[in-house]
């Protein structure tokens, strides 16, 4: 896994990023990239999950499953430039406070990202 150093100037939750990183250490094709103000974990160049710069976790999921996974107010579509997007979920920190819950959400993101063709 290509690792990026955490700096004092990070906007994302460094502890959450470390927890995600620990879950993905043995996952093939994982890289890290600063994006959306957070630290993203990509599989074969496709974003799977990110310690979000807006707090909590950004999770990429199958767009057809978006509605079934939303649980307001703690799990909702990711919003970019005022538009809520299907296939991208913001999961608040309290939802992933337990390791088992974080593992579940990271697995959702990595499973979907792994199903996509590698990014060019």
C-alpha positions in Angstrom: 0.0 0.0 0.0 1.3 3.4 -0.9 1.1 5.4 2.4 0.8 9.2 2.8 2.1 10.8 5.9 -0.4 12.6 8.2 0.5 16.2 8.9 -0.7 18.7 11.5 -2.4 20.6 8.6 -4.8 17.8 7.8 -8.5 18.6 7.7 -9.6 15.0 8.0 -9.9 12.8 11.0 -6.4 11.3 11.3 -7.5 8.6 13.9 -10.2 7.5 11.6 -7.8 7.3 8.6 -5.5 5.1 10.7 -8.4 2.8 11.6 -9.3 2.5 7.9 -5.7 1.9 6.9 -5.4 -0.9 9.5 -8.4 -2.6 7.9 -6.9 -2.3 4.4 -3.3 -3.3 4.9 -3.7 -6.7 3.2 -6.1 -5.5 0.5 -4.5 -5.8 -3.0 -4.3 -2.7 -5.1 -4.8 -0.2 -2.3 -3.3 3.3 -2.5 -3.9 6.5 -0.5 -4.6 9.9 -2.0 -5.6 13.3 -0.5 -8.9 14.2 -2.2 -12.1 16.0 -1.3 -10.3 17.5 1.7 -9.9 14.0 3.1 -7.6 11.0 2.8 -9.0 8.6 0.3 -8.3 4.9 0.0 -8.4 3.6 -3.6 -8.5 0.2 -5.1 -6.9 0.0 -8.5 -7.4 3.8 -8.7 -11.1 3.8 -7.8 -12.1 5.5 -4.6 -13.5 3.0 -2.1 -13.6 4.9 1.2 -12.2 8.2 2.7 -11.7 9.8 6.0 -13.7 12.9 5.0 -12.5 16.4 5.3 -16.1 17.2 6.3 -15.9 14.7 9.2 -16.8 11.0 9.3 -16.5 8.6 6.4 -17.1 8.9 2.7 -18.1 5.5 1.3 -18.5 4.6 -2.4 -21.4 2.1 -2.9 -23.3 0.7 -5.7 -25.6 3.5 -6.8 -28.6 1.2 -6.9 -28.1 0.5 -3.1 -27.9 4.2 -2.1 -31.5 4.6 -0.9 -31.5 1.4 1.1 -28.3 2.4 3.0 -29.4 6.0 3.9 -30.3 6.5 7.6 -30.9 10.2 8.4 -29.4 12.1 10.1 -26.2 10.0 10.4 -26.0 8.4 6.9 -26.9 10.4 3.9 -25.8 11.0 0.3 -22.5 12.8 -0.1 -23.1 16.4 -1.3 -20.8 18.1 -3.8 -21.5 21.6 -5.0 -25.0 21.5 -3.6 -25.9 18.3 -5.4 -26.5 15.0 -3.4 -24.9 12.1 -5.3 -26.1 8.5 -5.6 -23.4 6.0 -5.0 -21.6 8.2 -2.4 -22.5 8.2 1.3 -21.4 10.4 4.2 -21.4 8.2 7.3 -21.0 10.2 10.5 -18.3 9.3 13.0 -20.7 7.9 15.6 -21.9 5.3 13.2 -18.4 3.9 12.8 -17.2 4.4 16.4 -17.2 0.6 16.9 -14.6 -1.4 14.9 -17.1 -3.9 13.7 -19.3 -1.1 12.3 -16.3 0.6 10.6 -15.3 -2.8 9.1 -18.8 -3.2 7.6 -18.7 0.2 5.9 -15.2 -0.2 4.7 -16.1 -3.6 3.3 -19.1 -2.0 1.4 -16.8 0.6 -0.2 -14.0 -1.8 -1.0 -16.4 -4.4 -2.4 -17.9 -1.9 -4.8 -14.6 -0.3 -5.8 -13.2 -3.8 -6.5 -16.1 -4.5 -8.9 -15.1 -1.6 -11.1 -12.6 -1.7 -13.9 -9.2 -0.3 -12.9 -8.9 3.5 -13.4 -6.7 4.6 -16.4 
